[in-house]
Amino acid sequence: MNLMTTIVAITVLLSTILAIVSFWLPLMNPDPEKLSPYECGFDPLGSARLPFSLRFFLVAILFLLFDLEIALLLPLPWGDQLSDPLTTFFWATAVLVLLTLGLIYEWFQGGLEWAE
């Protein structure tokens, strides 16, 4: 038996064992809350027109903003391979300073407070 056949056999065996254990092991105790089709935290018998808090959207937008900051700064380690790495460092620092100033502004305006 060569190496590739052994790896495939171990993978199939392990996957089969884990699939069988995942169906056999958990306890199934359904209750009315778990069987409810509404999983968003709202009462399914109440009004469907409950407004969302604007704080939720503000925190979500801030999260996306800082998540995109990480995506913008990911190529930074490869920037030192350019002919002028100082320019890359300058622009990366400018982005970080701008976002830090925005975070400080939001903090002082109370935008990061979940409840008043």
C-alpha positions as CSV (number, residue, x, y, z in Angstrom):
1,M,0.0,0.0,0.0
2,N,1.5,3.3,-0.9
3,L,1.4,6.6,1.0
4,M,-1.5,8.1,-1.0
5,T,-3.8,5.1,-0.5
6,T,-3.0,5.1,3.2
7,I,-3.8,8.8,3.6
8,V,-7.1,8.4,1.7
9,A,-8.1,5.4,3.7
10,I,-7.4,7.1,7.0
11,T,-9.3,10.2,5.9
12,V,-12.4,8.2,4.9
13,L,-12.2,6.1,8.1
14,L,-11.9,9.1,10.3
15,S,-14.7,11.0,8.5
16,T,-17.0,8.0,8.8
17,I,-16.3,7.6,12.5
18,L,-16.8,11.3,13.2
19,A,-20.1,11.3,11.2
20,I,-21.4,8.3,13.1
21,V,-20.4,9.7,16.5
22,S,-22.0,13.1,15.7
23,F,-25.4,11.4,15.1
24,W,-25.1,9.0,18.0
25,L,-23.6,11.2,20.8
26,P,-25.8,14.3,21.2
27,L,-28.9,14.3,23.3
28,M,-32.1,15.3,21.5
29,N,-34.4,17.1,23.9
30,P,-36.6,19.3,21.8
31,D,-38.7,21.9,23.6
32,P,-41.1,24.5,22.2
33,E,-38.4,27.2,22.1
34,K,-36.0,25.1,20.1
35,L,-38.7,24.0,17.7
36,S,-39.8,27.7,17.1
37,P,-38.8,28.9,13.6
38,Y,-37.8,32.3,15.0
39,E,-34.2,32.3,16.1
40,C,-33.6,36.0,16.2
41,G,-34.5,36.6,19.8
42,F,-37.9,38.2,19.2
43,D,-41.1,36.8,20.5
44,P,-42.8,34.9,17.7
45,L,-46.2,35.7,18.9
46,G,-45.7,39.5,19.2
47,S,-45.6,42.2,16.5
48,A,-43.3,41.6,13.6
49,R,-42.6,45.3,13.3
50,L,-40.3,45.8,16.2
51,P,-37.6,48.3,15.5
52,F,-33.9,47.5,15.7
53,S,-31.7,49.7,17.9
54,L,-29.6,52.1,15.9
55,R,-26.7,51.3,18.3
56,F,-26.6,47.8,16.9
57,F,-26.1,49.2,13.4
58,L,-23.5,51.7,14.6
59,V,-21.4,49.0,16.3
60,A,-21.8,46.7,13.2
61,I,-20.6,49.5,10.9
62,L,-17.7,50.3,13.2
63,F,-16.7,46.6,13.2
64,L,-16.8,46.5,9.4
65,L,-14.8,49.6,9.2
66,F,-12.0,48.3,11.4
67,D,-12.2,44.9,9.7
68,L,-11.6,46.5,6.3
69,E,-8.7,48.4,7.9
70,I,-7.1,45.0,8.5
71,A,-7.7,44.0,4.9
72,L,-6.1,47.3,3.7
73,L,-3.0,46.7,5.8
74,L,-2.5,43.0,5.0
75,P,-0.2,43.7,2.0
76,L,2.0,46.0,4.2
77,P,4.8,43.4,4.8
78,W,5.3,43.1,1.1
79,G,5.5,46.9,0.8
80,D,9.2,46.8,1.9
81,Q,10.0,45.1,-1.4
82,L,9.1,48.2,-3.4
83,S,11.6,50.7,-4.6
84,D,10.5,53.2,-2.0
85,P,9.3,51.4,1.2
86,L,9.2,54.7,3.1
87,T,6.2,55.8,1.0
88,T,4.3,52.6,1.8
89,F,5.1,53.1,5.5
90,F,3.8,56.7,5.3
91,W,0.5,55.8,3.7
92,A,-0.1,52.9,6.1
93,T,0.6,55.2,9.1
94,A,-1.7,57.8,7.6
95,V,-4.5,55.2,7.4
96,L,-3.9,54.1,11.0
97,V,-3.8,57.6,12.3
98,L,-7.0,58.6,10.4
99,L,-8.9,55.5,11.8
100,T,-7.5,56.1,15.3
101,L,-8.8,59.7,15.2
102,G,-12.2,58.4,14.0
103,L,-12.3,55.9,16.9
104,I,-11.4,58.6,19.4
105,Y,-14.1,60.8,18.0
106,E,-16.7,58.0,18.2
107,W,-15.6,57.3,21.8
108,F,-16.0,60.9,22.9
109,Q,-19.4,61.2,21.2
110,G,-20.6,58.1,23.1
111,G,-21.1,56.0,20.0
112,L,-19.5,53.0,21.5
113,E,-21.8,52.8,24.5
114,W,-24.3,50.0,24.0
115,A,-26.8,51.3,26.6
116,E,-27.3,54.8,27.9
